[in-house]
Amino acid sequence: MFGMQAFSNTAYFSPRTTVNNAPPLQNVRIQPLKGHNAFDLIFEHGARFAYRGVTGFLLFRHTVETSAKQAVPELERFRRAASDTVFVGVSSKRRTRPAVMRNRLKRLLRASVQAALWKTRAMPFYADDAAFPLVAVVLICNIIPEKPSLLHLADIQPLVERIFANADKHFRSKHNHNTKSQ
């Protein structure tokens, strides 16, 4: 259904089908977000959205561009990023024990972000003629399941899609983007 090619730490995605008869997304390049300073920047300058145990911090491209005018040198890394690049960082609380469960949660969060970036209904504020509006996404999972095997992608993905839907509402309200209803 979807094609994926991996090059070092960067994944390139190109959909072969469309969702809900909408045009497919252009190639969106997902890169890992690394370093404590990068996470701190997203926490400080990004918008926070939470839904049922998953908290998302999203840094929008307009925030990075307006910070360029205000001379925030820390965001230069995101300013130089290509218009089709999204940095993704995931984390889970240390109290989630054992490490196997924490790592499974992080893998599921990464897979959920990748799947949500595919669905145009989860990212309706994206237009083919404009740069991708997100620069970086950090997701933190506060869910503590009893067993790692009880947690599946079908449990996490709707939560991440809801965070992206809330981000869409925020983006539209800030920028008065009028798009057709789906």
Secondary structure, DSSP 8 states (H G I E B T S, - for coil): -EEEEEETTEEEEEESS-STT------EEEEE--SHHHHHHHHHHSEEEEETTEEEEEEEHHHHHHHHHTT-GGGHHHHSS-TTEEEEEEEE-TTS-SHHHHHHHHHHHHHHHHHHHH-TTTSTT--TTS--SEEEEEEEE----SSGGG--HHHHHHHHHHHHHHHHHHHHHHHT------
